[in-house]
C-alpha cells in the first residue's frame, strides 16, 4: 500500500500506474539502445555494467529469448540512477538532431550538384559563383564537364564525387552559422561515397 500523509494528504510513493509508465519508458530506451551500432553505443555515456547486457540482447535472434533479455536489460537499467538514464537520453537526442542537420546539409549539397549537372546548369553555376566569388571557377566547370563525360561513357563517378567534395568545401567556407555544425560533421566523417 502506498499510504497517505495525514497532514498534507500526499501519497508516500508513486502510484502503480506511474511506476508502470516509468518502467515502460526504460524498456523503450533499452530497445533504442539495442538497435544502435557499436560505434553509436561508444559515443553514449552508458555505464560499464550495462554494456554486456546490451551486447547480449543484440546477439539474441529468437523473438521470445530476445524479449526476455530485453526485459532483463530494462531491469538492470532501472537499477541505475535517474541521472545516468537522463544523460543517455540527452546524448541520444543530440545525436538525432546532429544527424538531421547532417542529412539536411548533405541534401542541399546534392541538390546543388544535381542543378549544376542538369539542363539549366549554367544558371546554377552563375548563382553558385555569385554566392562564392572566391570559388575556383575553372575547377568547378571542369568537374561538371568531367561528370557529364563520365555519365555518357558509363565510367565510375569520380568527378561526380569530387564535385560533391568541392561543393561541401564551399559550404564549409560559407559564413552561414546555420550550416556550420553540419559542415563540421561532414568534415569529420571523411571521404564518403555519395554518388
Secondary structure, DSSP 8 states (H G I E B T S, - for coil): ---B-TTT--BSS--HHHHHHHHHHHHHHHHHHHTS-HHHHHTS---HHHHHHHHHHHH--SHHHHHHHHHHHHHHHHTS-HHHHHHHHHHHHHHHHHHHHHHHHHHHHHHHHHHHHSTTHHHHHHHHHHH-TTS-HHHHHHHHHHHHHHHHHT---HHHHHHHHHHHHHHHHS--HHHHHHHHHHHHH-S----
